[in-house]
Amino acid sequence: MTDTPAAKERGSLVGLALDFGPLAVFFLANLLTKNIFVSTLVFMVATAAAIIATRIVHGKVSPMLAISGVMVLVFGGLTIWLHSETFIKLKPTIYYVIVAAILFFGLWTNRPTLKVVLGAAYPGLSDRGWALLSRNWAWFFLALAAANELVWRNTSTDFWLGYKLWGAMPATILFALANIPLLLKHGLDMKTAESDPPIPPQG
């Protein structure tokens, strides 16, 4: 049975909450505690909860969310264990570079990685469309990696967290929306597509 518009809207909101909720919790925890190590622990717990909830709600966990989740746990653990906030700040850079490398490798081998991950979300999109979309996201992730390095190495922890929530996250949503004309041009079937473009999880 086809999902109703209301059901799609609820699904979209749940998806956004699961993708960006842990980052918002991270920001709020730091705002309340002023302690990056306590905030990192809260972030780790929220990320694990989001992954479990995604598995329950959607029946699966996307590869990008799984990679992001593992990296949060690993780099968060190192941050707490070694008592150095450098690791949790460096984690987004490494995540973005890894995802960009995977996307570029898919383009190089003529097997766009995003088609494997998001194929069901973008029915009817041509191979050319998948290649262009993968290329766009790959370069965008590299730009996010460079921006993260610039911000965390030159500003305070509070500013970096604010940038993550109010800078990187809105930029990612806007970039996804900006790609819609490309998707339509290359065969996306809007009647059966997801109501909103899927947003990759934040690093």
VOPAGU-2260 file (C-alpha; in pm, 1 decimal, decimal comma):
REM VOPAGU-2260
SITE   aa  ch    i         X         Y         Z
SITE  MET   A    0       0,0       0,0       0,0
SITE  THR   A    1     127,8     347,9     -87,7
SITE  ASP   A    2     218,8     571,3     204,0
SITE  THR   A    3      -5,8     872,9     251,1
SITE  PRO   A    4     146,2    1223,5     244,5
SITE  ALA   A    5      93,4    1246,5     621,6
SITE  ALA   A    6     275,1     918,6     676,3
SITE  LYS   A    7     561,3    1032,0     455,9
SITE  GLU   A    8     582,7    1358,4     648,4
SITE  ARG   A    9     595,3    1173,5     980,4
SITE  GLY   A   10     862,2     943,4     840,8
SITE  SER   A   11    1063,6    1239,1     720,3
SITE  LEU   A   12    1049,4    1409,1    1059,8
SITE  VAL   A   13    1144,2    1087,0    1239,0
SITE  GLY   A   14    1435,7    1040,6     999,4
SITE  LEU   A   15    1564,9    1392,6    1060,7
SITE  ALA   A   16    1531,7    1347,0    1436,9
SITE  LEU   A   17    1728,2    1023,1    1427,6
SITE  ASP   A   18    1999,0    1167,2    1201,9
SITE  PHE   A   19    2049,3    1500,3    1375,9
SITE  GLY   A   20    1917,2    1430,3    1725,6
SITE  PRO   A   21    2250,8    1308,4    1868,6
SITE  LEU   A   22    2427,9    1622,8    1747,6
SITE  ALA   A   23    2160,7    1844,6    1906,3
SITE  VAL   A   24    2191,9    1644,3    2229,8
SITE  PHE   A   25    2571,2    1687,9    2215,6
SITE  PHE   A   26    2531,2    2064,2    2180,3
SITE  LEU   A   27    2271,5    2085,2    2460,3
SITE  ALA   A   28    2479,6    1870,4    2696,4
SITE  ASN   A   29    2780,8    2094,4    2648,7
SITE  LEU   A   30    2565,5    2404,1    2694,7
SITE  LEU   A   31    2439,2    2271,7    3028,5
SITE  THR   A   32    2755,8    2111,7    3165,5
SITE  LYS   A   33    3033,9    2316,9    3002,5
SITE  ASN   A   34    3227,0    1990,1    3004,7
SITE  ILE   A   35    3325,9    1844,5    2666,9
SITE  PHE   A   36    3403,4    1503,8    2817,2
SITE  VAL   A   37    3061,5    1464,3    2980,0
SITE  SER   A   38    2906,1    1595,2    2658,0
SITE  THR   A   39    3102,1    1341,5    2454,3
SITE  LEU   A   40    2974,3    1056,5    2671,4
SITE  VAL   A   41    2618,1    1182,8    2625,8
SITE  PHE   A   42    2682,2    1207,9    2250,5
SITE  MET   A   43    2799,8     846,5    2241,3
SITE  VAL   A   44    2489,6     724,1    2424,7
SITE  ALA   A   45    2257,4     934,1    2204,0
SITE  THR   A   46    2427,4     804,7    1888,2
SITE  ALA   A   47    2393,7     442,7    1997,7
SITE  ALA   A   48    2026,7     503,8    2084,0
SITE  ALA   A   49    1965,3     665,4    1742,8
SITE  ILE   A   50    2118,5     369,1    1561,3
SITE  ILE   A   51    1905,5     124,4    1759,5
SITE  ALA   A   52    1594,0     336,3    1698,2
SITE  THR   A   53    1673,9     355,9    1325,4
SITE  ARG   A   54    1699,6     -23,2    1313,7
SITE  ILE   A   55    1363,5     -56,4    1488,6
SITE  VAL   A   56    1179,8     211,7    1287,6
SITE  HIS   A   57    1325,6     148,4     940,7
SITE  GLY   A   58    1431,8    -215,2     975,7
SITE  LYS   A   59    1789,6    -135,8     874,5
SITE  VAL   A   60    2080,8      99,1     935,5
SITE  SER   A   61    2239,4     276,2     638,6
SITE  PRO   A   62    2611,8     216,2     581,5
SITE  MET   A   63    2690,3     587,1     627,7
SITE  LEU   A   64    2504,8     600,2     959,2
SITE  ALA   A   65    2683,2     282,9    1070,8
SITE  ILE   A   66    3023,5     431,0     982,7
SITE  SER   A   67    2938,8     755,6    1159,9
SITE  GLY   A   68    2814,4     568,4    1466,4
SITE  VAL   A   69    3124,5     351,7    1494,9
SITE  MET   A   70    3347,3     656,1    1460,7
SITE  VAL   A   71    3154,7     844,3    1730,0
SITE  LEU   A   72    3205,1     551,6    1968,6
SITE  VAL   A   73    3573,2     506,7    1881,5
SITE  PHE   A   74    3675,5     873,1    1881,1
SITE  GLY   A   75    3445,8     952,9    2171,4
SITE  GLY   A   76    3602,7     669,6    2367,0
SITE  LEU   A   77    3951,8     800,1    2289,7
SITE  THR   A   78    3845,8    1151,0    2391,7
SITE  ILE   A   79    3731,4    1029,9    2734,2
SITE  TRP   A   80    4006,7     773,4    2787,3
SITE  LEU   A   81    4294,2    1005,0    2694,0
SITE  HIS   A   82    4115,2    1313,9    2827,0
SITE  SER   A   83    4180,0    1502,1    2504,5
SITE  GLU   A   84    3904,6    1679,4    2313,1
SITE  THR   A   85    4117,6    1670,2    1998,7
SITE  PHE   A   86    3982,5    1326,8    1905,5
SITE  ILE   A   87    3612,5    1417,2    1904,2
SITE  LYS   A   88    3690,6    1735,0    1708,2
SITE  LEU   A   89    3901,8    1546,2    1454,4
SITE  LYS   A   90    3639,9    1276,1    1405,8
SITE  PRO   A   91    3417,4    1474,0    1160,5
SITE  THR   A   92    3715,5    1549,4     936,7
SITE  ILE   A   93    3810,3    1183,0     913,3
SITE  TYR   A   94    3447,2    1078,9     859,5
SITE  TYR   A   95    3397,0    1330,8     578,8
SITE  VAL   A   96    3721,2    1230,0     406,7
SITE  ILE   A   97    3635,4     858,6     428,8
SITE  VAL   A   98    3288,0     909,0     281,2
SITE  ALA   A   99    3425,8    1134,8       5,4
SITE  ALA   A  100    3691,5     873,6     -76,4
SITE  ILE   A  101    3426,0     600,8     -97,9
SITE  LEU   A  102    3216,2     815,6    -332,0
SITE  PHE   A  103    3512,4     904,3    -553,7
SITE  PHE   A  104    3615,5     537,4    -565,9
SITE  GLY   A  105    3263,6     445,8    -678,6
SITE  LEU   A  106    3285,1     703,8    -955,9
SITE  TRP   A  107    3629,3     578,8   -1059,6
SITE  THR   A  108    3499,4     220,6   -1086,9
SITE  ASN   A  109    3177,0     332,0   -1260,4
SITE  ARG   A  110    2966,4     205,8    -969,1
SITE  PRO   A  111    2821,7     514,9    -793,8
SITE  THR   A  112    2812,5     429,0    -424,7
SITE  LEU   A  113    2506,8     641,0    -355,1
SITE  LYS   A  114    2300,1     423,1    -588,6
SITE  VAL   A  115    2362,7     127,3    -359,0
SITE  VAL   A  116    2280,3     328,6     -46,2
SITE  LEU   A  117    1992,0     546,3    -168,9
SITE  GLY   A  118    1855,7     363,0    -471,4
SITE  ALA   A  119    1512,2     304,9    -318,9
SITE  ALA   A  120    1481,6     672,4    -225,5
SITE  TYR   A  121    1542,1     799,2    -579,9
SITE  PRO   A  122    1341,5     573,2    -818,2
SITE  GLY   A  123    1396,7     632,0   -1187,3
SITE  LEU   A  124    1720,7     825,9   -1151,6
SITE  SER   A  125    1950,8     754,8   -1446,0
SITE  ASP   A  126    2307,3     627,5   -1414,0
SITE  ARG   A  127    2426,2     972,3   -1523,2
SITE  GLY   A  128    2218,2    1126,2   -1246,4
SITE  TRP   A  129    2369,4     893,1    -986,1
SITE  ALA   A  130    2719,3     976,7   -1107,6
SITE  LEU   A  131    2658,9    1351,0   -1087,1
SITE  LEU   A  132    2492,9    1323,1    -745,9
SITE  SER   A  133    2782,1    1114,4    -612,9
SITE  ARG   A  134    3031,5    1364,8    -751,5
SITE  ASN   A  135    2849,8    1656,9    -590,3
SITE  TRP   A  136    2832,4    1493,3    -248,0
SITE  ALA   A  137    3194,9    1382,5    -264,0
SITE  TRP   A  138    3316,8    1738,6    -318,7
SITE  PHE   A  139    3074,4    1868,6     -58,2
SITE  PHE   A  140    3209,7    1626,6     201,4
SITE  LEU   A  141    3564,3    1739,1     124,7
SITE  ALA   A  142    3452,8    2099,5     173,4
SITE  LEU   A  143    3298,7    2004,0     509,6
SITE  ALA   A  144    3623,8    1832,9     610,5
SITE  ALA   A  145    3824,0    2146,2     529,0
SITE  ALA   A  146    3573,0    2366,6     712,3
SITE  ASN   A  147    3582,7    2145,3    1021,3
SITE  GLU   A  148    3962,0    2161,5    1030,4
SITE  LEU   A  149    3955,2    2538,5     994,0
SITE  VAL   A  150    3698,4    2585,5    1270,6
SITE  TRP   A  151    3820,8    2347,3    1539,5
SITE  ARG   A  152    4184,8    2446,9    1505,5
SITE  ASN   A  153    4115,0    2820,6    1527,4
SITE  THR   A  154    3816,2    2863,7    1759,0
SITE  SER   A  155    3686,6    2759,0    2100,6
SITE  THR   A  156    3508,2    2432,6    2172,5
SITE  ASP   A  157    3177,6    2615,9    2220,8
SITE  PHE   A  158    3213,9    2787,5    1883,5
SITE  TRP   A  159    3302,1    2457,4    1715,1
SITE  LEU   A  160    2991,5    2290,7    1858,7
SITE  GLY   A  161    2778,4    2585,1    1749,5
SITE  TYR   A  162    2924,6    2558,7    1400,6
SITE  LYS   A  163    2840,9    2187,9    1388,3
SITE  LEU   A  164    2478,0    2249,0    1483,6
SITE  TRP   A  165    2404,4    2582,4    1316,7
SITE  GLY   A  166    2656,9    2575,1    1031,9
SITE  ALA   A  167    2739,1    2228,2     902,1
SITE  MET   A  168    2393,9    2079,3     960,6
SITE  PRO   A  169    2189,3    2351,8     782,1
SITE  ALA   A  170    2448,6    2358,4     501,3
SITE  THR   A  171    2400,5    1984,4     451,4
SITE  ILE   A  172    2021,5    2016,5     435,9
SITE  LEU   A  173    2041,4    2308,6     192,0
SITE  PHE   A  174    2289,6    2120,0     -24,5
SITE  ALA   A  175    2054,9    1820,6     -42,8
SITE  LEU   A  176    1770,0    2049,6    -149,0
SITE  ALA   A  177    1993,3    2223,9    -404,0
SITE  ASN   A  178    2046,7    1890,2    -579,4
SITE  ILE   A  179    1674,9    1836,3    -645,4
SITE  PRO   A  180    1679,0    2009,1    -990,1
SITE  LEU   A  181    1962,2    1777,2   -1095,5
SITE  LEU   A  182    1761,6    1475,4    -980,1
SITE  LEU   A  183    1454,0    1587,6   -1171,8
SITE  LYS   A  184    1658,4    1654,6   -1484,7
SITE  HIS   A  185    1796,7    1301,2   -1479,3
SITE  GLY   A  186    1476,6    1104,4   -1438,3
SITE  LEU   A  187    1376,6    1110,5   -1071,7
SITE  ASP   A  188    1016,6     991,7   -1033,4
SITE  MET   A  189     871,6    1236,5    -780,7
SITE  LYS   A  190     548,1    1036,0    -748,0
SITE  THR   A  191     723,8     742,4    -585,7
SITE  ALA   A  192    1029,4     916,7    -440,8
SITE  GLU   A  193    1067,9     994,5     -73,7
SITE  SER   A  194     897,6    1320,8      23,5
SITE  ASP   A  195    1228,7    1480,8     119,4
SITE  PRO   A  196    1580,0    1410,9      -6,6
SITE  PRO   A  197    1768,9    1178,1     228,8
SITE  ILE   A  198    2028,9    1366,8     433,3
SITE  PRO   A  199    2358,7    1192,2     507,2
SITE  PRO   A  200    2434,2    1172,8     881,1
SITE  GLN   A  201    2660,2    1438,6    1021,1
SITE  GLY   A  202    3018,5    1351,9    1101,6
